[in-house]
Amino acid sequence: MLFPRGAWWTALFQAAPAHLDVYCDVTTLPDWLHKGEVATVDLDLDVCRIRQDGSVFVDDEDEFASHQKQYGYPRDVIPRAESAAEWLSAALRDGAEPFGSRYRTWLDQVS
């Protein structure tokens, strides 16, 4: 699991045989509470890459729209979440790091 500092997302990298090789949650900025504990708020949007063919999709856009009203997401959060989902979609499609090959070295160590 990756919690990049200063980014509006987290990433879960999964070894085979998982259907998805990368599953990203769009979140608020990570808050490092203390060593080994991080807190974020999941903003519903998920960006995923399918292992078999490399296709990328955004999931739960309906929940994101609904929860904006239901939970009163602050106005500045909505465009940041949408921007993060767009960036993640492009990065996953293009294989930009950390979604290219670097994560595989770490997965190999725990497989």
N, CA, C and O atoms as a Tinker XYZ file with bonds, in Angstrom:
   444  protein
     1  N      0.854000   -1.169000    0.000000    73     2
     2  CA     0.000000    0.000000    0.000000    64     1     3
     3  C      0.894000    1.224000    0.000000    63     2     4     5
     4  O      1.869000    1.294000    0.748000    81     3
     5  N      0.561000    2.176000   -0.833000    73     3     6
     6  CA     1.336000    3.404000   -0.957000    64     5     7
     7  C      0.479000    4.587000   -0.516000    63     6     8     9
     8  O     -0.649000    4.762000   -0.976000    81     7
     9  N      1.037000    5.395000    0.385000    73     7    10
    10  CA     0.403000    6.631000    0.851000    64     9    11
    11  C      1.352000    7.777000    0.514000    63    10    12    13
    12  O      2.137000    8.195000    1.365000    81    11
    13  N      1.292000    8.287000   -0.701000    73    11    14
    14  CA     2.245000    9.332000   -1.075000    64    13    15
    15  C      1.948000   10.650000   -0.355000    63    14    16    17
    16  O      0.801000   11.094000   -0.288000    81    15
    17  N      2.990000   11.254000    0.172000    73    15    18
    18  CA     2.832000   12.539000    0.865000    64    17    19
    19  C      2.424000   13.603000   -0.147000    63    18    20    21
    20  O      2.991000   13.688000   -1.237000    81    19
    21  N      1.444000   14.406000    0.223000    73    19    22
    22  CA     1.029000   15.514000   -0.626000    64    21    23
    23  C      0.169000   15.132000   -1.816000    63    22    24    25
    24  O     -0.058000   15.962000   -2.696000    81    23
    25  N     -0.314000   13.897000   -1.869000    73    23    26
    26  CA    -1.150000   13.448000   -2.996000    64    25    27
    27  C     -2.545000   13.089000   -2.494000    63    26    28    29
    28  O     -2.724000   12.653000   -1.357000    81    27
    29  N     -3.516000   13.281000   -3.363000    73    27    30
    30  CA    -4.917000   13.015000   -3.030000    64    29    31
    31  C     -5.319000   11.599000   -3.428000    63    30    32    33
    32  O     -6.398000   11.396000   -3.984000    81    31
    33  N     -4.460000   10.616000   -3.147000    73    31    34
    34  CA    -4.768000    9.235000   -3.486000    64    33    35
    35  C     -3.875000    8.280000   -2.703000    63    34    36    37
    36  O     -2.827000    8.656000   -2.178000    81    35
    37  N     -4.327000    7.033000   -2.644000    73    35    38
    38  CA    -3.521000    5.926000   -2.142000    64    37    39
    39  C     -3.547000    4.839000   -3.206000    63    38    40    41
    40  O     -4.414000    4.835000   -4.080000    81    39
    41  N     -2.594000    3.920000   -3.129000    73    39    42
    42  CA    -2.548000    2.844000   -4.120000    64    41    43
    43  C     -2.281000    1.508000   -3.438000    63    42    44    45
    44  O     -1.427000    1.394000   -2.559000    81    43
    45  N     -3.028000    0.515000   -3.865000    73    43    46
    46  CA    -2.826000   -0.859000   -3.426000    64    45    47
    47  C     -2.316000   -1.639000   -4.626000    63    46    48    49
    48  O     -2.984000   -1.706000   -5.658000    81    47
    49  N     -1.133000   -2.228000   -4.493000    73    47    50
    50  CA    -0.536000   -3.031000   -5.561000    64    49    51
    51  C     -0.762000   -4.495000   -5.212000    63    50    52    53
    52  O     -0.465000   -4.929000   -4.099000    81    51
    53  N     -1.292000   -5.259000   -6.173000    73    51    54
    54  CA    -1.683000   -6.633000   -5.895000    64    53    55
    55  C     -0.938000   -7.611000   -6.802000    63    54    56    57
    56  O     -0.818000   -7.393000   -8.008000    81    55
    57  N     -0.447000   -8.680000   -6.205000    73    55    58
    58  CA     0.233000   -9.732000   -6.958000    64    57    59
    59  C     -0.797000  -10.633000   -7.637000    63    58    60    61
    60  O     -1.956000  -10.692000   -7.223000    81    59
    61  N     -0.366000  -11.321000   -8.666000    73    59    62
    62  CA    -1.220000  -12.316000   -9.322000    64    61    63
    63  C     -1.577000  -13.377000   -8.291000    63    62    64    65
    64  O     -0.760000  -13.669000   -7.418000    81    63
    65  N     -2.722000  -13.942000   -8.357000    73    63    66
    66  CA    -3.688000  -13.953000   -9.450000    64    65    67
    67  C     -4.789000  -12.908000   -9.333000    63    66    68    69
    68  O     -5.817000  -13.043000   -9.997000    81    67
    69  N     -4.619000  -11.879000   -8.522000    73    67    70
    70  CA    -5.660000  -10.856000   -8.376000    64    69    71
    71  C     -6.048000  -10.288000   -9.740000    63    70    72    73
    72  O     -5.193000  -10.088000  -10.602000    81    71
    73  N     -7.331000  -10.032000   -9.925000    73    71    74
    74  CA    -7.863000   -9.496000  -11.186000    64    73    75
    75  C     -7.291000   -8.116000  -11.492000    63    74    76    77
    76  O     -6.964000   -7.809000  -12.638000    81    75
    77  N     -7.172000   -7.288000  -10.453000    73    75    78
    78  CA    -6.622000   -5.943000  -10.612000    64    77    79
    79  C     -5.181000   -5.944000  -10.130000    63    78    80    81
    80  O     -4.879000   -6.507000   -9.077000    81    79
    81  N     -4.282000   -5.315000  -10.893000    73    79    82
    82  CA    -2.908000   -5.230000  -10.385000    64    81    83
    83  C     -2.702000   -3.956000   -9.578000    63    82    84    85
    84  O     -1.831000   -3.911000   -8.710000    81    83
    85  N     -3.496000   -2.914000   -9.852000    73    83    86
    86  CA    -3.414000   -1.674000   -9.073000    64    85    87
    87  C     -4.835000   -1.180000   -8.798000    63    86    88    89
    88  O     -5.678000   -1.115000   -9.692000    81    87
    89  N     -5.068000   -0.837000   -7.531000    73    87    90
    90  CA    -6.359000   -0.300000   -7.091000    64    89    91
    91  C     -6.064000    0.970000   -6.316000    63    90    92    93
    92  O     -5.422000    0.922000   -5.266000    81    91
    93  N     -6.523000    2.099000   -6.819000    73    91    94
    94  CA    -6.262000    3.389000   -6.182000    64    93    95
    95  C     -7.544000    3.981000   -5.626000    63    94    96    97
    96  O     -8.589000    3.967000   -6.275000    81    95
    97  N     -7.443000    4.495000   -4.422000    73    95    98
    98  CA    -8.534000    5.250000   -3.806000    64    97    99
    99  C     -8.185000    6.720000   -3.908000    63    98   100   101
   100  O     -7.060000    7.116000   -3.603000    81    99
   101  N     -9.137000    7.531000   -4.334000    73    99   102
   102  CA    -8.981000    8.977000   -4.248000    64   101   103
   103  C     -9.359000    9.341000   -2.817000    63   102   104   105
   104  O    -10.436000    8.986000   -2.338000    81   103
   105  N     -8.459000   10.055000   -2.142000    73   103   106
   106  CA    -8.626000   10.365000   -0.721000    64   105   107
   107  C     -8.208000   11.804000   -0.438000    63   106   108   109
   108  O     -7.668000   12.497000   -1.300000    81   107
   109  N     -8.472000   12.227000    0.783000    73   107   110
   110  CA    -7.880000   13.479000    1.242000    64   109   111
   111  C     -6.383000   13.238000    1.439000    63   110   112   113
   112  O     -5.914000   12.100000    1.409000    81   111
   113  N     -5.650000   14.323000    1.639000    73   111   114
   114  CA    -4.212000   14.197000    1.884000    64   113   115
   115  C     -3.970000   13.315000    3.103000    63   114   116   117
   116  O     -4.714000   13.401000    4.080000    81   115
   117  N     -2.951000   12.476000    3.064000    73   115   118
   118  CA    -2.673000   11.616000    4.218000    64   117   119
   119  C     -2.207000   12.441000    5.415000    63   118   120   121
   120  O     -1.436000   13.391000    5.276000    81   119
   121  N     -2.685000   12.063000    6.571000    73   119   122
   122  CA    -2.280000   12.684000    7.822000    64   121   123
   123  C     -1.517000   11.629000    8.607000    63   122   124   125
   124  O     -2.093000   10.645000    9.071000    81   123
   125  N     -0.221000   11.842000    8.750000    73   123   126
   126  CA     0.628000   10.880000    9.462000    64   125   127
   127  C      0.487000   11.137000   10.960000    63   126   128   129
   128  O      1.088000   12.067000   11.498000    81   127
   129  N     -0.311000   10.304000   11.626000    73   127   130
   130  CA    -0.619000   10.483000   13.043000    64   129   131
   131  C      0.599000   10.216000   13.912000    63   130   132   133
   132  O      0.883000   10.968000   14.844000    81   131
   133  N      1.308000    9.155000   13.606000    73   131   134
   134  CA     2.598000    8.827000   14.203000    64   133   135
   135  C      3.184000    7.698000   13.380000    63   134   136   137
   136  O      2.533000    7.191000   12.466000    81   135
   137  N      4.396000    7.302000   13.691000    73   135   138
   138  CA     5.078000    6.274000   12.905000    64   137   139
   139  C      4.197000    5.030000   12.777000    63   138   140   141
   140  O      3.784000    4.437000   13.773000    81   139
   141  N      3.922000    4.655000   11.538000    73   139   142
   142  CA     3.141000    3.453000   11.281000    64   141   143
   143  C      1.631000    3.660000   11.222000    63   142   144   145
   144  O      0.892000    2.700000   11.000000    81   143
   145  N      1.153000    4.900000   11.416000    73   143   146
   146  CA    -0.291000    5.128000   11.347000    64   145   147
   147  C     -0.589000    6.370000   10.517000    63   146   148   149
   148  O     -0.101000    7.468000   10.786000    81   147
   149  N     -1.405000    6.149000    9.506000    73   147   150
   150  CA    -1.792000    7.239000    8.615000    64   149   151
   151  C     -3.309000    7.264000    8.516000    63   150   152   153
   152  O     -3.961000    6.220000    8.546000    81   151
   153  N     -3.865000    8.472000    8.398000    73   151   154
   154  CA    -5.315000    8.620000    8.269000    64   153   155
   155  C     -5.622000    9.406000    6.997000    63   154   156   157
   156  O     -4.946000   10.383000    6.675000    81   155
   157  N     -6.649000    8.962000    6.287000    73   155   158
   158  CA    -7.162000    9.673000    5.123000    64   157   159
   159  C     -8.678000    9.545000    5.154000    63   158   160   161
   160  O     -9.226000    8.754000    5.921000    81   159
   161  N     -9.350000   10.323000    4.317000    73   159   162
   162  CA   -10.787000   10.158000    4.122000    64   161   163
   163  C    -10.983000    9.692000    2.688000    63   162   164   165
   164  O    -10.559000   10.361000    1.746000    81   163
   165  N    -11.625000    8.545000    2.527000    73   163   166
   166  CA   -11.912000    7.984000    1.209000    64   165   167
   167  C    -12.998000    8.835000    0.557000    63   166   168   169
   168  O    -14.085000    8.999000    1.113000    81   167
   169  N    -12.699000    9.371000   -0.619000    73   167   170
   170  CA   -13.641000   10.232000   -1.330000    64   169   171
   171  C    -14.406000    9.487000   -2.424000    63   170   172   173
   172  O    -14.884000   10.098000   -3.380000    81   171
   173  N    -14.519000    8.186000   -2.281000    73   171   174
   174  CA   -15.381000    7.332000   -3.100000    64   173   175
   175  C    -14.799000    6.938000   -4.454000    63   174   176   177
   176  O    -14.935000    5.784000   -4.861000    81   175
   177  N    -14.159000    7.859000   -5.159000    73   175   178
   178  CA   -13.649000    7.533000   -6.496000    64   177   179
   179  C    -12.514000    6.527000   -6.390000    63   178   180   181
   180  O    -11.611000    6.680000   -5.568000    81   179
   181  N    -12.565000    5.506000   -7.220000    73   179   182
   182  CA   -11.513000    4.499000   -7.304000    64   181   183
   183  C    -11.038000    4.436000   -8.744000    63   182   184   185
   184  O    -11.843000    4.497000   -9.674000    81   183
   185  N     -9.740000    4.315000   -8.927000    73   183   186
   186  CA    -9.167000    4.170000  -10.261000    64   185   187
   187  C     -8.378000    2.870000  -10.260000    63   186   188   189
   188  O     -7.484000    2.674000   -9.436000    81   187
   189  N     -8.717000    1.981000  -11.192000    73   187   190
   190  CA    -8.179000    0.622000  -11.174000    64   189   191
   191  C     -7.613000    0.236000  -12.536000    63   190   192   193
   192  O     -8.050000    0.720000  -13.579000    81   191
   193  N     -6.618000   -0.661000  -12.485000    73   191   194
   194  CA    -6.072000   -1.214000  -13.725000    64   193   195
   195  C     -6.226000   -2.728000  -13.694000    63   194   196   197
   196  O     -5.852000   -3.390000  -12.725000    81   195
   197  N     -6.791000   -3.267000  -14.790000    73   195   198
   198  CA    -7.008000   -4.706000  -14.910000    64   197   199
   199  C     -5.708000   -5.362000  -15.371000    63   198   200   201
   200  O     -5.099000   -4.949000  -16.358000    81   199
   201  N     -5.305000   -6.382000  -14.640000    73   199   202
   202  CA    -4.039000   -7.057000  -14.914000    64   201   203
   203  C     -3.979000   -7.624000  -16.334000    63   202   204   205
   204  O     -2.983000   -7.433000  -17.032000    81   203
   205  N     -5.018000   -8.309000  -16.763000    73   203   206
   206  CA    -4.982000   -9.065000  -18.014000    64   205   207
   207  C     -4.724000   -8.195000  -19.243000    63   206   208   209
   208  O     -3.912000   -8.555000  -20.096000    81   207
   209  N     -5.405000   -7.063000  -19.340000    73   207   210
   210  CA    -5.273000   -6.274000  -20.572000    64   209   211
   211  C     -4.780000   -4.839000  -20.340000    63   210   212   213
   212  O     -4.623000   -4.082000  -21.298000    81   211
   213  N     -4.535000   -4.462000  -19.090000    73   211   214
   214  CA    -4.023000   -3.132000  -18.788000    64   213   215
   215  C     -5.046000   -2.016000  -18.883000    63   214   216   217
   216  O     -4.694000   -0.842000  -18.775000    81   215
   217  N     -6.317000   -2.371000  -19.084000    73   215   218
   218  CA    -7.331000   -1.320000  -19.185000    64   217   219
   219  C     -7.549000   -0.665000  -17.818000    63   218   220   221
   220  O     -7.367000   -1.286000  -16.771000    81   219
   221  N     -7.940000    0.594000  -17.867000    73   219   222
   222  CA    -8.100000    1.413000  -16.665000    64   221   223
   223  C     -9.543000    1.908000  -16.610000    63   222   224   225
   224  O    -10.130000    2.254000  -17.636000    81   223
   225  N    -10.102000    1.938000  -15.414000    73   223   226
   226  CA   -11.452000    2.465000  -15.265000    64   225   227
   227  C    -11.585000    3.211000  -13.945000    63   226   228   229
   228  O    -10.866000    2.944000  -12.982000    81   227
   229  N    -12.524000    4.153000  -13.927000    73   227   230
   230  CA   -12.871000    4.885000  -12.713000    64   229   231
   231  C    -14.175000    4.290000  -12.196000    63   230   232   233
   232  O    -15.139000    4.133000  -12.945000    81   231
   233  N    -14.192000    3.966000  -10.919000    73   231   234
   234  CA   -15.353000    3.329000  -10.312000    64   233   235
   235  C    -15.959000    4.265000   -9.255000    63   234   236   237
   236  O    -15.281000    5.130000   -8.703000    81   235
   237  N    -17.227000    4.067000   -8.999000    73   235   238
   238  CA   -17.975000    4.740000   -7.937000    64   237   239
   239  C    -18.171000    6.239000   -8.155000    63   238   240   241
   240  O    -18.252000    7.006000   -7.195000    81   239
   241  N    -18.246000    6.651000   -9.417000    73   239   242
   242  CA   -18.535000    8.058000   -9.702000    64   241   243
   243  C    -19.926000    8.441000   -9.191000    63   242   244   245
   244  O    -20.148000    9.583000   -8.786000    81   243
   245  N    -20.855000    7.490000   -9.209000    73   243   246
   246  CA   -22.200000    7.754000   -8.707000    64   245   247
   247  C    -22.181000    8.021000   -7.197000    63   246   248   249
   248  O    -22.876000    8.917000   -6.719000    81   247
   249  N    -21.391000    7.251000   -6.449000    73   247   250
   250  CA   -21.268000    7.473000   -5.006000    64   249   251
   251  C    -20.622000    8.827000   -4.725000    63   250   252   253
   252  O    -21.039000    9.544000   -3.815000    81   251
   253  N    -19.615000    9.168000   -5.502000    73   251   254
   254  CA   -18.939000   10.459000   -5.332000    64   253   255
   255  C    -19.936000   11.602000   -5.501000    63   254   256   257
   256  O    -19.952000   12.537000   -4.701000    81   255
   257  N    -20.752000   11.530000   -6.525000    73   255   258
   258  CA   -21.752000   12.576000   -6.773000    64   257   259
   259  C    -22.777000   12.628000   -5.641000    63   258   260   261
   260  O    -23.120000   13.707000   -5.159000    81   259
   261  N    -23.254000   11.488000   -5.229000    73   259   262
   262  CA   -24.255000   11.422000   -4.165000    64   261   263
   263  C    -23.701000   11.907000   -2.828000    63   262   264   265
   264  O    -24.359000   12.663000   -2.113000    81   263
   265  N    -22.490000   11.466000   -2.496000    73   263   266
   266  CA   -21.910000   11.789000   -1.199000    64   265   267
   267  C    -21.481000   13.253000   -1.083000    63   266   268   269
   268  O    -21.350000   13.776000    0.023000    81   267
   269  N    -21.264000   13.913000   -2.222000    73   267   270
   270  CA   -20.950000   15.345000   -2.170000    64   269   271
   271  C    -22.053000   16.093000   -1.438000    63   270   272   273
   272  O    -21.790000   16.969000   -0.614000    81   271
   273  N    -23.288000   15.735000   -1.752000    73   271   274
   274  CA   -24.439000   16.384000   -1.119000    64   273   275
   275  C    -24.718000   15.790000    0.264000    63   274   276   277
   276  O    -24.924000   16.512000    1.239000    81   275
   277  N    -24.719000   14.453000    0.322000    73   275   278
   278  CA   -25.076000   13.772000    1.566000    64   277   279
   279  C    -24.138000   14.128000    2.720000    63   278   280   281
   280  O    -24.591000   14.344000    3.844000    81   279
   281  N    -22.822000   14.191000    2.443000    73   279   282
   282  CA   -21.842000   14.459000    3.494000    64   281   283
   283  C    -21.295000   15.880000    3.461000    63   282   284   285
   284  O    -20.459000   16.247000    4.287000    81   283
   285  N    -21.764000   16.677000    2.512000    73   283   286
   286  CA   -21.346000   18.069000    2.455000    64   285   287
   287  C    -19.865000   18.259000    2.184000    63   286   288   289
   288  O    -19.194000   19.026000    2.876000    81   287
   289  N    -19.351000   17.557000    1.170000    73   287   290
   290  CA   -17.935000   17.722000    0.834000    64   289   291
   291  C    -17.632000   19.203000    0.611000    63   290   292   293
   292  O    -18.373000   19.880000   -0.101000    81   291
   293  N    -16.563000   19.711000    1.202000    73   291   294
   294  CA   -16.190000   21.118000    0.959000    64   293   295
   295  C    -15.949000   21.368000   -0.529000    63   294   296   297
   296  O    -15.473000   20.493000   -1.252000    81   295
   297  N    -16.286000   22.568000   -0.965000    73   295   298
   298  CA   -16.192000   22.918000   -2.394000    64   297   299
   299  C    -14.785000   22.702000   -2.964000    63   298   300   301
   300  O    -14.658000   22.299000   -4.120000    81   299
   301  N    -13.738000   22.955000   -2.194000    73   299   302
   302  CA   -12.379000   22.794000   -2.718000    64   301   303
   303  C    -11.969000   21.332000   -2.847000    63   302   304   305
   304  O    -11.036000   21.016000   -3.584000    81   303
   305  N    -12.649000   20.442000   -2.143000    73   303   306
   306  CA   -12.316000   19.016000   -2.189000    64   305   307
   307  C    -12.755000   18.383000   -3.518000    63   306   308   309
   308  O    -12.052000   17.532000   -4.064000    81   307
   309  N    -13.891000   18.791000   -4.022000    73   307   310
   310  CA   -14.471000   18.157000   -5.222000    64   309   311
   311  C    -13.545000   18.270000   -6.430000    63   310   312   313
   312  O    -13.250000   17.243000   -7.041000    81   311
   313  N    -13.067000   19.460000   -6.812000    73   311   314
   314  CA   -12.169000   19.518000   -7.974000    64   313   315
   315  C    -10.831000   18.821000   -7.733000    63   314   316   317
   316  O    -10.234000   18.298000   -8.674000    81   315
   317  N    -10.355000   18.805000   -6.500000    73   315   318
   318  CA    -9.096000   18.103000   -6.207000    64   317   319
   319  C     -9.270000   16.599000   -6.380000    63   318   320   321
   320  O     -8.387000   15.925000   -6.908000    81   319
   321  N    -10.406000   16.077000   -5.937000    73   319   322
   322  CA   -10.678000   14.649000   -6.109000    64   321   323
   323  C    -10.813000   14.301000   -7.591000    63   322   324   325
   324  O    -10.269000   13.296000   -8.047000    81   323
   325  N    -11.531000   15.125000   -8.334000    73   323   326
   326  CA   -11.698000   14.876000   -9.768000    64   325   327
   327  C    -10.360000   14.948000  -10.497000    63   326   328   329
   328  O    -10.086000   14.141000  -11.385000    81   327
   329  N     -9.535000   15.910000  -10.121000    73   327   330
   330  CA    -8.208000   16.050000  -10.722000    64   329   331
   331  C     -7.326000   14.845000  -10.403000    63   330   332   333
   332  O     -6.593000   14.360000  -11.265000    81   331
   333  N     -7.399000   14.365000   -9.167000    73   331   334
   334  CA    -6.623000   13.180000   -8.784000    64   333   335
   335  C     -7.053000   11.970000   -9.602000    63   334   336   337
   336  O     -6.206000   11.202000  -10.058000    81   335
   337  N     -8.354000   11.788000   -9.795000    73   335   338
   338  CA    -8.850000   10.652000  -10.589000    64   337   339
   339  C     -8.372000   10.752000  -12.036000    63   338   340   341
   340  O     -8.000000    9.745000  -12.639000    81   339
   341  N     -8.381000   11.953000  -12.588000    73   339   342
   342  CA    -7.903000   12.137000  -13.966000    64   341   343
   343  C     -6.413000   11.830000  -14.067000    63   342   344   345
   344  O     -5.977000   11.157000  -15.001000    81   343
   345  N     -5.626000   12.326000  -13.099000    73   343   346
   346  CA    -4.190000   12.079000  -13.112000    64   345   347
   347  C     -3.900000   10.589000  -12.975000    63   346   348   349
   348  O     -3.079000   10.040000  -13.709000    81   347
   349  N     -4.578000    9.939000  -12.031000    73   347   350
   350  CA    -4.381000    8.500000  -11.829000    64   349   351
   351  C     -4.726000    7.715000  -13.084000    63   350   352   353
   352  O     -3.995000    6.797000  -13.456000    81   351
   353  N     -5.831000    8.062000  -13.745000    73   351   354
   354  CA    -6.237000    7.355000  -14.965000    64   353   355
   355  C     -5.135000    7.430000  -16.014000    63   354   356   357
   356  O     -4.782000    6.416000  -16.617000    81   355
   357  N     -4.592000    8.620000  -16.235000    73   355   358
   358  CA    -3.526000    8.793000  -17.230000    64   357   359
   359  C     -2.260000    8.066000  -16.801000    63   358   360   361
   360  O     -1.630000    7.392000  -17.617000    81   359
   361  N     -1.878000    8.191000  -15.532000    73   359   362
   362  CA    -0.653000    7.545000  -15.049000    64   361   363
   363  C     -0.739000    6.027000  -15.145000    63   362   364   365
   364  O      0.233000    5.371000  -15.522000    81   363
   365  N     -1.899000    5.467000  -14.806000    73   363   366
   366  CA    -2.072000    4.013000  -14.905000    64   365   367
   367  C     -2.061000    3.558000  -16.363000    63   366   368   369
   368  O     -1.455000    2.536000  -16.682000    81   367
   369  N     -2.715000    4.295000  -17.242000    73   367   370
   370  CA    -2.729000    3.940000  -18.678000    64   369   371
   371  C     -1.329000    4.010000  -19.279000    63   370   372   373
   372  O     -0.934000    3.153000  -20.069000    81   371
   373  N     -0.571000    5.069000  -18.883000    73   371   374
   374  CA     0.756000    5.298000  -19.455000    64   373   375
   375  C      1.852000    4.481000  -18.776000    63   374   376   377
   376  O      2.982000    4.436000  -19.261000    81   375
   377  N      1.527000    3.839000  -17.661000    73   375   378
   378  CA     2.536000    3.083000  -16.925000    64   377   379
   379  C      3.579000    3.978000  -16.273000    63   378   380   381
   380  O      4.724000    3.572000  -16.074000    81   379
   381  N      3.170000    5.209000  -15.940000    73   379   382
   382  CA     4.077000    6.133000  -15.259000    64   381   383
   383  C      4.356000    5.606000  -13.854000    63   382   384   385
   384  O      3.495000    4.974000  -13.241000    81   383
   385  N      5.540000    5.861000  -13.355000    73   383   386
   386  CA     5.861000    5.442000  -11.992000    64   385   387
   387  C      5.048000    6.276000  -11.000000    63   386   388   389
   388  O      4.835000    7.468000  -11.224000    81   387
   389  N      4.610000    5.680000   -9.942000    73   387   390
   390  CA     5.004000    4.380000   -9.419000    64   389   391
   391  C      4.206000    3.204000   -9.959000    63   390   392   393
   392  O      4.229000    2.118000   -9.380000    81   391
   393  N      3.493000    3.417000  -11.078000    73   391   394
   394  CA     2.614000    2.376000  -11.616000    64   393   395
   395  C      3.232000    1.603000  -12.774000    63   394   396   397
   396  O      2.557000    0.783000  -13.397000    81   395
   397  N      4.499000    1.850000  -13.068000    73   395   398
   398  CA     5.170000    1.176000  -14.170000    64   397   399
   399  C      5.707000   -0.178000  -13.744000    63   398   400   401
   400  O      5.039000   -1.201000  -13.895000    81   399
   401  N      6.915000   -0.175000  -13.213000    73   399   402
   402  CA     7.537000   -1.450000  -12.846000    64   401   403
   403  C      8.121000   -1.464000  -11.443000    63   402   404   405
   404  O      8.351000   -2.542000  -10.895000    81   403
   405  N      8.366000   -0.318000  -10.848000    73   403   406
   406  CA     9.032000   -0.287000   -9.538000    64   405   407
   407  C      8.298000   -1.074000   -8.466000    63   406   408   409
   408  O      8.925000   -1.727000   -7.632000    81   407
   409  N      6.988000   -1.015000   -8.484000    73   407   410
   410  CA     6.226000   -1.697000   -7.432000    64   409   411
   411  C      6.408000   -3.210000   -7.482000    63   410   412   413
   412  O      6.258000   -3.890000   -6.467000    81   411
   413  N      6.727000   -3.732000   -8.644000    73   411   414
   414  CA     6.887000   -5.192000   -8.771000    64   413   415
   415  C      8.052000   -5.706000   -7.921000    63   414   416   417
   416  O      7.984000   -6.812000   -7.386000    81   415
   417  N      9.114000   -4.915000   -7.792000    73   415   418
   418  CA    10.248000   -5.290000   -6.947000    64   417   419
   419  C      9.791000   -5.479000   -5.506000    63   418   420   421
   420  O     10.201000   -6.431000   -4.843000    81   419
   421  N      8.950000   -4.580000   -5.023000    73   419   422
   422  CA     8.439000   -4.686000   -3.648000    64   421   423
   423  C      7.499000   -5.878000   -3.511000    63   422   424   425
   424  O      7.555000   -6.595000   -2.512000    81   423
   425  N      6.642000   -6.097000   -4.497000    73   423   426
   426  CA     5.720000   -7.248000   -4.433000    64   425   427
   427  C      6.490000   -8.561000   -4.411000    63   426   428   429
   428  O      6.108000   -9.499000   -3.712000    81   427
   429  N      7.582000   -8.626000   -5.184000    73   427   430
   430  CA     8.392000   -9.847000   -5.228000    64   429   431
   431  C      8.963000  -10.186000   -3.844000    63   430   432   433
   432  O      9.185000  -11.357000   -3.536000    81   431
   433  N      9.195000   -9.188000   -3.032000    73   431   434
   434  CA     9.766000   -9.419000   -1.697000    64   433   435
   435  C      8.751000  -10.011000   -0.717000    63   434   436   437
   436  O      9.140000  -10.611000    0.285000    81   435
   437  N      7.472000   -9.850000   -0.992000    73   435   438
   438  CA     6.460000  -10.377000   -0.078000    64   437   439
   439  C      5.697000  -11.559000   -0.665000    63   438   440   441
   440  O      4.859000  -12.154000    0.013000    81   439
   441  N      5.975000  -11.896000   -1.890000    73   439   442
   442  CA     5.253000  -13.006000   -2.530000    64   441   443
   443  C      5.764000  -14.344000   -2.017000    63   442   444
   444  O      5.278000  -15.394000   -2.440000    81   443
